[in-house]
């Protein structure tokens, strides 16, 4: 395979000279910008704007979860049977097709008024034609992402030395959250230039810009190469020839515990995180629960929450070196969950109003919750990849599709 261009291979500041690891940096940057712009809340707000129904948004999120489940499991299975870079390329083509198709339909929407009117009448029970098109396009992107997710994670783990993954993954997560935070700031700038209003056109532009970044992410993923992975240095602890049977059994049980806890956690998160942007947008003066934030304010809050993950990730890394990764993970979870419980307590106390201090208290708790919980990601991922057998890494990574079903599926509940 031909080497990647120098300008793609030059990102070595994350602490690894391995080309797969460096490609993962670029891939993460483009995907995170896409998520920050379109998929961290804008799409949900856009769908609610098209239909006026929060329930339909929940059903759509459930469909997205299902569309990510089967492709994710299939992709994980084939990743451990065949070359992982081949599976990644299949994922890339699906993402390119879905991105270009969705952008083209949204841009050309006004030139098909007669067809749209007919389809709007036919699809009246589930929403407008545009609602159906956006759901279909986003579903394709979910499927494309799920196909290649396990492979990219397995290739990355195979390209890093066992025992040193947390440092790289923490720095990678910090870059990811920096781009996540940049997405809402770009959204705020775009909307501020368009009179700071929740209009269909403004939301459509944000979705198009966010989906566009999936295309360079797909192009970068063509540079992943199985032949650049490490050999024995990247073996999991369960692969160790010096470990006894009882010790290997204990090693194999660690990812199982993490998987079960992740499924339960994502099922609960889907009922809350997916609807935070809508809750922040809803105006109590309209008779609905919410904070009534203006578009730019909401995007700035979203950016602040994601940017706060950067210092908290560093705190998690430092704490884990002194107290252990799993112990640190548990403590950070409890702190984040306590903040979520505080948000609920304020709601039951009737403090979801437009008064400044009431809104400020809710937003501070939200920022604290997001920072602590998101910062646990590198710890969990490094533990998972250190303990599973090398030959089954992609299958374990594909468990993301199941947790994603809980994440999106519970939103329908």
SULCORQUI-V206312 format. One line per field, one symbol per residue. phi: phi as a letter, one per 20 degrees, with the letter a starting at -180 (. if undefined). psi: psi as a letter, one per 20 degrees, with the letter a starting at -180 (. if undefined). burial: I if it has 16 or more other C-alpha atoms within 10 Angstrom, else O. A space follows every 10 residues. Layout:
# SULCORQUI-V206312
phi=???
psi=???
burial=???
This chain:
# SULCORQUI-V206312
phi=.fffgffeee edfenbefff ffffffgfgf ffffffedde qfffffffff dmcfffffff fffffffeff gffffffffe dcfffffffg ffffffffff fffffffegf ecgfffffff ffegfdpfgf gfffffffff ffffffgeff ffffffffec ffndffffff fffffgfffg ffgfffgfff fffdmlcedf ffffffffff fgffffffff ffefbffeff effdffffef feffffffff ffffffffff ffffffffff ecgfdggfff fgdgfencfr dmffgfffff fffffffffg ffffffffff fedoffffgf ffffffffff ffffffffem decefgffff ffffffffgf fffffegfff fffgffeffg fdffffffgg fffffffeff fff
psi=pqqqqhihii njijkpiphg hhhhggghgg ghggghghjj hggggghhhh hjphghgghg hhghgghifg hgggghghhi haphhghhhg gghghggggg gggggghjgi jlgggggghg hhkhhiargh ghggggghgg hgggghgigh ghhggghijq ppijhhgghg hghggghghg hhghhggggg hhiljlqnqg gghhgggggg hhihghghhh iiiqphijqr dhhjqrhiip iiprghghhh ghhghgghgg hhggghghhh ighhjggggh hpphijjqpa ikqqghgghg ggggghhihg hhhhghgghh hhiqgggggg ghghgghhhg hhggghghik jmajqghghg gghghggggg ggghiighgg ghgghhhqqh ijghghhiih hghhghghhh hh.
burial=OOOOOOOOIO IOOIOOOIII IIIIIIIIII IIIIIIIIII IIIIIIIIII IOOIOIIIII IIIIIIIIII IIIIIIIIII OOOIIIIIII IIIIIIOIII OIIOIIOOOO OOOOOIOOOI OOOOOOIIII IIOIIIIIII IIIIIIIIII IIIIIIIIII IIIOIIIIII IIIIIIIIII IIIIIIIIOI IIOOOIOIOO OIIIIIIIII IIIIIIIIOI IIIIIIOOII OOOIIIIIIO OOOOOOOIOO IIOOIOOOIO OIIOOIIOII IIIIIIIIII IIIOOOOOII IIIIIIIIII IIIIIIIIII OIIIOIIOOI OOOOIOOIIO OIIOOIIOII OIIOOOIOOO IIIIOOOIIO OIIOIIIIII IIIIIIIIII IIIIIIIIII IIIIIIIIII IIIIIIIIII IIO
